[in-house]
Amino acid sequence: MYDPLAHPQLSPNQPYPESFWAFNTGKRLHFPQLEATVQTEVVIIGAGFTGLSAAIALREKGVETALVEANSVGWGCAGRNAGFALPGSGRLGFSALKSAYGKNAAIGIISEYYQAVDNLKHFIDSNNLQVDLVQGGYLKIASKAKDINLFEQQLNDLPSTYASKLSLLSAQEVDTHFIETHQQFGGLYNSSSFGINPLKMALAMAELARENGAHVFQNSPVLSYEKAQNASHGKRYVVTTTKGKIYCDHIILATNAYTPNKSLPVFYRAQFPVLSSVLVTHPLRDEQLKFVKQAGLMCMDTRALKYYYRLLPGNRILFGGRGAVWGYNHDSPLIKRKLINALKSSFPNLDDARIDYFWSGWVSVSQDEIPHIGSLPSDPNIHFAMGYCGSGVAFTHTAGKRLAQLVTSKNDVPELPIYNTFPKDFPFAPFRRLGLWGYYQWQSLMDWVS
Ligand SMILES: Cc1cc2nc3c(=O)[nH]c(=O)nc-3n(C[C@H](O)[C@H](O)[C@H](O)COP(=O)(O)OP(=O)(O)OC[C@H]3O[C@@H](n4cnc5c(N)ncnc54)[C@H](O)[C@@H]3O)c2cc1C
């Protein structure tokens, strides 16, 4: 598997991972490879949700745009995630944001996160996108007794506009109306969250971008970008792919966790690509499914090493959690076995469930655990987005629009820590993987003793 910290470059023509989505998304789109020298106003590198959203927003403003993807549209995280559209990104909730950045900034960030879900829903509905949307809501499950008190504190702290969207549930309410799972102490439920097929979403967005006049190129890894000599073709930059070149005035780096750190080293020390793995069961029999009380429900628990799961259309359970530490180990039987054991210990009646799909993807973790969308301090015409920390299905949609504003109308981007601050470096960056390995051992121990 491609590893952004280990491999110098992303190779083209790699198939989608063998995911449930890839096998259940019939339609594929053909986009050409870039095999010429062309010019445009903006080049977006990476056709995931961020790049696609930026392309659509730029075309709405009439800006000439080319979107360049190393493989196929949605090949990165966008086409292989769990499809939870939630009001959040990064890892900090409202109270943590308030301690780090003050109340006003925290309200501003939370407002962006909540609006992102509504905006994405509106975007899907108004364009009539067929993305298997299920309005099942999102339940955060307290795995330890103390977590329910934390939920209560968080709810009391949250401004009422957002708190009114959440309901605190007792363990019995969770059991009776939502899901029966091993060892839970109640939950926090948000009914506005919804689930999608993320690969269908990426493909639908690409089709829309093309219809609106964006030039989309697949299997065209960007090898480098640099200032154009003597402003060739009247443009500031030249972006070089394996078989072509594009001269342009702005560059958007929408490569997120898949950024090849050796050839595009812009975030090398500031971004930590971390693997998350997912499995999907064979369709379950009615009697196996009795533990799920609400169709389309999406859940995450609060174990130190968290697990997330949802009931998919077709009566399968998708169950995800931490992946391997190193890319070469992504499909190790040990990692798969750990996930299966966690699934079965959470839902003992799934003991004989067959597993049909297992895959992994890289999520982008920033040092301060918030996403960063901005322009490079050294070059205000190169823009970037990274650091969603595994929570980007909804917020990437907003991030893409903010990137488009950085190109056309910078002053429209709110002054918030998630915008226009360059991510900080990780201390001891070359040893991040060893640190992660140690962290996983420690957290497994904590989950085992608690
Ligand atoms: C297993 C898993 C489950 C997840 N589940 C959820 C979830 O349920 N809810 C949620 O909110 N978030 C989830 N996430 C996170 C979410 O998927 C991401 O935050 C989001 O998809 C990021 O989108 P993006 O467009 O920024 O990046 P990506 O979709 O990763 O797109 C980046 C693209 O850039 C391309 N690229 C990289 N380098 C180059 C280059 N040199 N030249 C050309 N192209 C290049 C890559 O090929 C890739 O397609 C999950 C992630 C994983 C891995």
The ligand as an SDF file (V2000), in Angstrom:
LIG
                    3D

 53 58  0  0  0  0  0  0  0  0999 V2000
  -11.1480    4.3750    6.9370 C   0  0  0  0  0  0  0  0  0  0  0  0
  -11.5830    5.8020    7.0520 C   0  0  0  0  0  0  0  0  0  0  0  0
  -12.8390    6.1060    7.5570 C   0  0  0  0  0  0  0  0  0  0  0  0
  -13.2540    7.4370    7.6600 C   0  0  0  0  0  0  0  0  0  0  0  0
  -14.5370    7.6980    8.0400 N   0  0  0  0  0  0  0  0  0  0  0  0
  -14.9840    8.9710    8.0920 C   0  0  0  0  0  0  0  0  0  0  0  0
  -16.3370    9.2370    8.4080 C   0  0  0  0  0  0  0  0  0  0  0  0
  -17.1530    8.3440    8.5580 O   0  0  0  0  0  0  0  0  0  0  0  0
  -16.7170   10.5480    8.5440 N   0  0  0  0  0  0  0  0  0  0  0  0
  -15.8320   11.5790    8.3410 C   0  0  0  0  0  0  0  0  0  0  0  0
  -16.2260   12.7380    8.5050 O   0  0  0  0  0  0  0  0  0  0  0  0
  -14.5540   11.3370    7.9460 N   0  0  0  0  0  0  0  0  0  0  0  0
  -14.1140   10.0660    7.8020 C   0  0  0  0  0  0  0  0  0  0  0  0
  -12.8420    9.8160    7.3860 N   0  0  0  0  0  0  0  0  0  0  0  0
  -11.9950   10.9560    6.9740 C   0  0  0  0  0  0  0  0  0  0  0  0
  -12.4270   11.5150    5.5980 C   0  0  0  0  0  0  0  0  0  0  0  0
  -12.5070   10.4640    4.6780 O   0  0  0  0  0  0  0  0  0  0  0  0
  -11.4150   12.5700    5.1300 C   0  0  0  0  0  0  0  0  0  0  0  0
  -11.3020   13.5880    6.0940 O   0  0  0  0  0  0  0  0  0  0  0  0
  -11.8040   13.2010    3.7980 C   0  0  0  0  0  0  0  0  0  0  0  0
  -12.1860   12.2520    2.8680 O   0  0  0  0  0  0  0  0  0  0  0  0
  -10.6380   14.0140    3.2660 C   0  0  0  0  0  0  0  0  0  0  0  0
  -10.8990   14.3800    1.9400 O   0  0  0  0  0  0  0  0  0  0  0  0
   -9.7920   15.1170    1.1020 P   0  0  0  0  0  0  0  0  0  0  0  0
  -10.3920   15.4420   -0.2080 O   0  0  0  0  0  0  0  0  0  0  0  0
   -9.2030   16.2360    1.8550 O   0  0  0  0  0  0  0  0  0  0  0  0
   -8.6160   14.0560    0.9460 O   0  0  0  0  0  0  0  0  0  0  0  0
   -8.5600   12.7460    0.0370 P   0  0  0  0  0  0  0  0  0  0  0  0
   -9.9080   12.2240   -0.2410 O   0  0  0  0  0  0  0  0  0  0  0  0
   -7.5940   11.8110    0.6780 O   0  0  0  0  0  0  0  0  0  0  0  0
   -8.0130   13.2580   -1.3590 O   0  0  0  0  0  0  0  0  0  0  0  0
   -6.6730   13.5400   -1.5870 C   0  0  0  0  0  0  0  0  0  0  0  0
   -6.3860   13.1140   -3.0170 C   0  0  0  0  0  0  0  0  0  0  0  0
   -5.1350   13.6760   -3.4070 O   0  0  0  0  0  0  0  0  0  0  0  0
   -4.5600   12.7880   -4.3410 C   0  0  0  0  0  0  0  0  0  0  0  0
   -3.1200   13.1150   -4.4270 N   0  0  0  0  0  0  0  0  0  0  0  0
   -2.1940   13.0380   -3.4320 C   0  0  0  0  0  0  0  0  0  0  0  0
   -0.9840   13.3990   -3.9180 N   0  0  0  0  0  0  0  0  0  0  0  0
   -1.1590   13.7200   -5.2320 C   0  0  0  0  0  0  0  0  0  0  0  0
   -0.2820   14.1500   -6.2540 C   0  0  0  0  0  0  0  0  0  0  0  0
    1.0390   14.3150   -6.0380 N   0  0  0  0  0  0  0  0  0  0  0  0
   -0.7970   14.3860   -7.4890 N   0  0  0  0  0  0  0  0  0  0  0  0
   -2.1300   14.2470   -7.7280 C   0  0  0  0  0  0  0  0  0  0  0  0
   -3.0010   13.8120   -6.7800 N   0  0  0  0  0  0  0  0  0  0  0  0
   -2.5220   13.5480   -5.5580 C   0  0  0  0  0  0  0  0  0  0  0  0
   -4.8320   11.4180   -3.7500 C   0  0  0  0  0  0  0  0  0  0  0  0
   -4.7450   10.3990   -4.7130 O   0  0  0  0  0  0  0  0  0  0  0  0
   -6.2370   11.6000   -3.1820 C   0  0  0  0  0  0  0  0  0  0  0  0
   -7.2460   11.1260   -4.0710 O   0  0  0  0  0  0  0  0  0  0  0  0
  -12.3780    8.5020    7.2830 C   0  0  0  0  0  0  0  0  0  0  0  0
  -11.1160    8.1880    6.7760 C   0  0  0  0  0  0  0  0  0  0  0  0
  -10.7300    6.8480    6.6520 C   0  0  0  0  0  0  0  0  0  0  0  0
   -9.3780    6.5210    6.0760 C   0  0  0  0  0  0  0  0  0  0  0  0
  1  2  1  0
  2  3  1  0
  2 52  2  0
  3  4  2  0
  4  5  1  0
  4 50  1  0
  5  6  2  0
  6  7  1  0
  6 13  1  0
  7  8  2  0
  7  9  1  0
  9 10  1  0
 10 11  2  0
 10 12  1  0
 12 13  2  0
 13 14  1  0
 14 15  1  0
 14 50  1  0
 15 16  1  0
 16 17  1  0
 16 18  1  0
 18 19  1  0
 18 20  1  0
 20 21  1  0
 20 22  1  0
 22 23  1  0
 23 24  1  0
 24 25  2  0
 24 26  1  0
 24 27  1  0
 27 28  1  0
 28 29  2  0
 28 30  1  0
 28 31  1  0
 31 32  1  0
 32 33  1  0
 33 34  1  0
 33 48  1  0
 34 35  1  0
 35 36  1  0
 35 46  1  0
 36 37  1  0
 36 45  1  0
 37 38  2  0
 38 39  1  0
 39 40  1  0
 39 45  2  0
 40 41  1  0
 40 42  2  0
 42 43  1  0
 43 44  2  0
 44 45  1  0
 46 47  1  0
 46 48  1  0
 48 49  1  0
 50 51  2  0
 51 52  1  0
 52 53  1  0
M  END
$$$$
